[in-house]
Amino acid sequence: MSLCKLDSILEKIQKYHPKYIDLKLDRMLRILNDLDNPHLSLPPTIHVAGTNGKGSTISFLRGMLENNGLSIHTYTSPHLVNFNERIRLNGKLISEEFLTEILIRVDKINNGKEITFFEITTAAAFLAFSSIKADILLLEVGLGGRLDATNVVPNVIASIITEISFDHEHFLGNSLSSIAREKSGIIKSGVPVITINHNEEINEEIKKISRNNNAPLSVIDKKTFLTEKNGYSFILHNNRIKLPKPSLLGDHQLENSALAVACIVLISKKIDKIELSSCFEGLKHCAWPARLQIIKEGKFVNIVNNQRRLIILDGAHNLSGAIALRSTLSKINCEWLIIFGYLKTRDPMEYLKIMMPISKNIITTNITESVESFSSNELLKFSNSLGFSSDKSKDLVEAFKISKTKNLNICVCGSLYLAGEFLRLNKTTPS
């Protein structure tokens, strides 16, 4: 089957609902029932919700478990370049042929009924996962948790809640407690919950829902972290766990890796195959594209034509993510050139204010494949009003040509859609 046929079916199934997001479970349960309930035949599942760090946490989980020799299915979203990035079967991206086959089957069963794109593709993912054996499924929530299409899986062995902050308020509520309540909707009766120490408002919501579900709660406190040159440690249940330095950049990745480690420690009591020391070594071999990703080769590196200039790609798009990005960049260098694109769903001014301490220079650009993004001219006006030395570009290629005149390290940031466009044009597609 050709890529053209895959693109055609993906385009077709986007038209079954007038909204891209509509948080309900009735349509999901209906199509799963019509498919003979593949979600009831999934491997033991680790379910991950949160605002930031879900994908990184899953990357750490996968890296550790696969290093231990376990077979792992993975479901994440969104994708950066190709849709099949969302589905990994035993560690490998689902093939275009198999993905097309299951999408056509699910589309036929759905028979034109109203359903969102995320719901129908999640149902297809469950069908794929149920057809191939694996030891564990790593399952990322799409949005929220309580009414997310992934929140129908019964065989959950651990629930992880990563950092919670403001994002998607129009769906999840305008307070941190309401957002935490939605994220905590993945908590299941008697199933262990692992989270980080948030503020009191968020902590109380997670504690209350865990208590109501008789779900044992483990809270990782970064105040217990001790960092060394080649590793770090943290305390879990009064025991200090020593670990190698994670491969992903940023202090915030210590929290994400600690969540993954704590989860594996807890489930190791029930899964005989897990050997903790082997798992922990896997932290050194994890990769997660567009999260403080150092770009060493490709079209854009060739344009700059100077290996001494660092190029970092990051998809952080909310304020908490921007703060983590700035913190890491500031430890590498005190001054950066920012190539910036942004969606209209958020305020770019707040993001740019966060980046001001590490950048006086910015090149705004269009996200050419997104109609929901600000134009480079609109972003230029925002950046000029804040006092940046600003240039605008029609696309990333022009932005990098402009960057040749500025002898600064480069960070491309502001949107996962921009990051995906970068990777596609740079010919460094995730694999």
Summary of the structure (lengths in Angstrom):
residues: 431
radius of gyration: 21.4
end to end distance: 19.6
largest distance: 60.1
contacts: 1495
relative contact order: 0.12
helix: 44%
strand: 18%
